[in-house]
Structures are given as structure tokens and as C-alpha cells.
Amino acid sequence: MKEATIAAIATAPGEAGVGIVRISGEESLRILGEIFLPQRGRKIESEDNRRMVFGRVVDPNSLELVDEALAVYMVAPQTYTREDVVEIQCHGGVVAVKKVLHLCLQSGAELAGPGEFTKRAFLNGRFDLSQAEAVMELISAKTNASYQNSLKQLSGHLSAQVSGIRRNLLEVLANITVAIDFPENEAEAITVQRMKGFLESARTEVERLLSTAETGRILRDGVKTVILGKPNVGKSSLMNALLRENRAIVTEVPGTTRDTLEEYVNLHGVPLRLIDTAGIRETEDRIEKIGVERAVDWVERADLLVAVFDKSRQLEEEDHRVLALLSERKSIILLNKSDLKEIISREMMVKEVPNAMIIETSMATQQGLETFENAIKDLFFHGGVDLQHETVISNVRHKNLLQKTSASIGEALQAIEAGMPVDCFEVDVKDAWQSLGEISGDSVTEDVLDQVFSEFCIGK
Ligand code: GDP
């Protein structure tokens, strides 16, 4: 079946210098020819492949001018989708690009679905599924570290490792076939030992990849950090101090200012997702209560709790409630306002929470902030992530499939240990091979593909 020609706006919506409409498919050049009049008067078809041409976008029915634009066509297969691709660079903003897109649709293109350009690139063999997913991660990367990781995945690091493991499993499957076809006992004993070796090394590789998944999650989502403390200890000042130098992006402020706020901060490459809460306190105020409930809710889901105390005031009931929340959690205690008269000493705090990490800070003088930032880095990345050499699993789908692979290999190894005949564990090895194939997209159903690409944005 002939694939439809698709079109979409490829740039983000909003006021901008340029907006790009992208078309992909066999009809691309025809559509461009209908709606675009090159300034030089030559037909666009007679221009060179990949040459940028200046001209006017016009409505083919009324010949009404829609915008001035640059257009380029790229002939398959050296294009993003491996199909003929056209890109029209018109003025940005919300109106011009939409009008140009509308003309493309009017001339026969279909509106592209989410991720459809990238899906076609995958289906046409430009890259494997994990690389297609890396495109999405690259676009949504919030820090240099996650950007670097997705770039590595895009260039095929994960694909290479996955196919290496798959080769090992294929070797095992070939051995199983031989053992079934030629069931002489002696030969089988040797073969089973070989298979065990292949399976063990495959499992080691899978486990090694899995061990990076926590780092990957943090790279992707950020360290969910909740700042706790009674009113006036300096939580907002801390948040501002962190944001002043490291603000990455600001998310919408939901509800009121007393609700939880969320901001991304980039701490030497470690993304922190800072959640500023209304503080832990009981209140009759309904709005405030929402904030407090959120705070408690967030504490449960946080990766890191930062508890702030005022060093110049006695510990109160509310401080003890905060301390109680810290038990068994990754947390850092800040003894703030260290520039003022000391009432709570470090030693007193150690008595309260013997194993806690305690840092004295002053938001007034910025004292202790660097120590605090380094402490977070150590806590989560043990000083740093070696993204140069390590492939980090940052995609939940990949993590789940690797877990399935590991479990299937485990089953096969158990069967070997139990001295079961080879045909008993053939299915487990096939399952493992299959699960890995879902990462690369070699063995993947249409449903999974739809699911993966539905998370993309339109125009990508
Ligand atoms: P929050 O209610 O916990 O968010 O506390 P704020 O950050 O709003 O701080 C409350 C007050 O304490 C403000 O007037 C701050 O300027 C002040 N403050 C915060 N941190 C320090 C500090 O380290 N030293 C001094 N002297 N004042 C501070």
C-alpha cells in the first residue's frame, strides 16, 4: 500500500523568527510545486536537490499571497524519513505556519500523527527503535548530562550492546537446535556447558545495563527533591539561591502561591526537580491544607529530602515533625542562618539524628551552598556520571524489557543447573532474545510501536 504524504509544523508553537512546515512522502514535491512560487521564476522541480530557494507561498486557487518563505526539497533516501522530504521555512508565530500547513493539507497531504516522521524513519530502516526513542529524549533533555546520554543512544551505543547480547543468545539457540537434532549424550554435555557460558555472559551484560537504570531515571526525570521545614527557616531563600545560578526550566505554577511549586535546577549536570512545599504544619486554612497534604504526599515520592532548620531558634514541635519524616530516607539537614547567634549547635542536631548528613548554611552570606551542592552530587552520582564510557538506561520501556530478559535467562540457567534436557529451556532463551528485540524494534508489534510513538510530539 502506498504511504500517504504527511505534513506538520516541525517547530514549537509561539512567536519566533521562523516556523518550519515539513512534508514527507511521494507527493511532497508536487505539493510544494502547487503552493510555492520561486522568486527566480524557475519551477521548483528544476532546482537542485537540497538547494534552499526563496519565494512566495500562495493559495493555488486564489493565488493570494500567504507568506514569503524559503523552501527546500530533499530527495529520498538521503532524508530524515528516507522518503522525499520538503521543508518550508516561513515566518514564525501562530498564523503564518498554520496557513502554510493548511495549504499543504488542501493540496493532498495528511496531517502527521505524533512522532510520525520519526516512525517512518524507523520503519524505513534509518535507525532502530532505541535510536528513534533517543530522538525524543534528546528533544526533551533538560540538562547537558541527559542530552549527552540521548545523543549517545542516538548514535547507536545501546543498539550495539543489545545486538551483541542477542548474538550470544542466538548462538545458544543454534546450539540447542544442534543438540536436539543430534542427541548423542557426550556432545550434548559439552554443548550445554558452552550454552551456560553464553547465557551467563549475556546475563552479566544485561544486569550491567540494568544497574544504570536508576542513574538514567534521575537523568531523565531529575532528583525529586522536597524542601521541608517550618515557616521562616529559609526554604524559599534556599530555593532562590539554587535557582539564581542554575535555573533550567520553570514549570507552571499550579493553583496558588501556597500550593507546591516545581522548578528544574541544573546542579553541575545533575538535574534537580525542586519541589517547594507549603511546609509541614497543620492548618485550618483550606488552601494551605492542600499545600500541606501535597507536601506529605511528595515526601513519600521524593528521591531526596532537604530539611531546613533555623540555627538561631530552639527546636520546636514542628521541627520534630520534620525530623520524624526523615527516618530511613535519603536526606540532607541544613542548619540555616549560621550567620546569626547560634542556639542549635551541630552536636545537638547529631544527637537528634545520629546518621544524618548535616550542613551549616547561611542564605544571607551563601555559606555552605557549595558543600550542599556537592553533597547532592555525591549522593546520587557518586561524584559524577561517566557518560563518556557508560551506556545509561534512561527509558522505562528498555528497563522493563531488560528485566524480562534477565528473568528469562535466569530460568534457562536454572533449567541447565537442574540437568533438564535442552528443549526444556529453549523457550526461555527465545523469550530473552525476543525481549531484547523489542528494544531494538527487531521484534516488535504494531501496538508497541503505536505506544512508543504516541509519546512523541507532532512534527517530529
Ligand atoms: P521560608 O518561610 O522557610 O521559605 O523562609 P524564607 O526563605 O522566606 O526566609 C524567612 C526570612 O529569613 C526572610 O526574611 C529571609 O531573608 C531570612 N533568612 C533566610 N535565610 C537566612 C539566613 O541564612 N540568614 C539570615 N540572617 N536570614 C535568613
Residues whose N, C-alpha, C, O or C-beta is under 5 A from the ligand:
A	BS01	GDP	K230 P231 N232 V233 G234 K235 S236 S237 N336 K337 S338 T361 S362 M363 A364
